[in-house]
Amino acid sequence: MNRWIAIVALWVVLVAAALGFEHLRERVSLGAGYVAKEVCSCVFVGGRSLASCRPDVPATMDRIQVELGSDRVRAFIPGLGERIARHEPPFGCVLY
C-alpha cells in the first residue's frame, strides 16, 4: 500500500512540475515578445540607438540582439523561449 502512495505522489509531483514549466515558458514568451517589440519600435521606428532604448525595458531582460541589416530584434532567454520582432514599413514592428 505504501508503494502505491509513493507512486501516486511521484506522479502528482511530475505532473505539477510539467504544468509549472509550461506556464513558465508561456510567461517567458510573453515577456520576450514585449521586449522584442518595444526595442524594435524604439530602434527602427523611433530612430534611437540600442543604448538609449535599454532603460525602456526591464533590466532582467538583457538578452537582446538587434540585426540592423535585416531590421529585426530577437529577445530570448536560453532554454526557455524567444521572440522576434521585425520592422515592416509602413506598419511598424510585427512579432513573429
N, C-alpha and C positions, 0 to 999 in steps of 0.2 A: 504494500500500500504506500509506504514512504517513497518508493522508487517512482510510482506514478505521480505523486505530488511534486517530486523534483522535476520530472519530465514536463509536467504541465507548467510549472513555474518557469522553467527554462524557456519553454515555448512562448509564454507571455512576455518574458523579457526580450526575446529575439524579435517578436512582432512589434513591441513598443519601440525598440531601437530602430527597426526598419522604418516605421512610421515617422519617428523623430528625425531620422536622416533625410527622408523625403521632404518633410516640412522645412528643414534647414536648407536643402537645395532650392526649394521654391523661393524662400526669402533671399537667398544669395542671388538668384536670377533677377528678382525684383530690384534689389539694391544695385546690382551691376548694370542693369538696364537704365536705372535712374542716372547713375554716374556717367555711363557712355553717352546718353542723350544730352545731359547737361554740358559735358565737356565738348561734345560735338557742336552744339549750338553756340557755345561760348567761343570756340576757336574758329569755326568755319562761317557761322552766321554773324557773330559779333566782331570777328576780326581781331580777337585778343590773343595773346600768347598763352601757352600752356601754364607758364609760371603765374600769370595773373588770374587764371581760371582755377587754380588749385584751392584757394580759400573758399570757393563756391561749393565744394563737395566735401563730404566727411573725411576727416584726417585718417580714419581707419581704412579707407579705400585708396590704397597707394599703388595699386597695380593697374596702371593706365598706359596704353600705347596709342600714340597719335601718329597716323600714317598720312603725312601731308600729300604725298603723290597720289594716293587713292581716295583722299577725302574721307577717311573713316577713323573711328575711335573704338578701341577694344578695351573693355573693362572686365577684369576677371579676378577670381580667387582660385588658385591652383587646386585641382581636385574636386572642386565643388560646382563651379559654373562660370560662364562668361556670357557677355552680350556685346554685340557690335552695333554701333550707330554709324550710318553713312550719310554724308551730305548729298542731298538730291535737289539741286536747284530746279525750279523756284519754290519747292515745297519745304525746304529746311532739312532737318535731320530726321532720319527714319531708322527705327530699330529693326535689326534682323535677328 
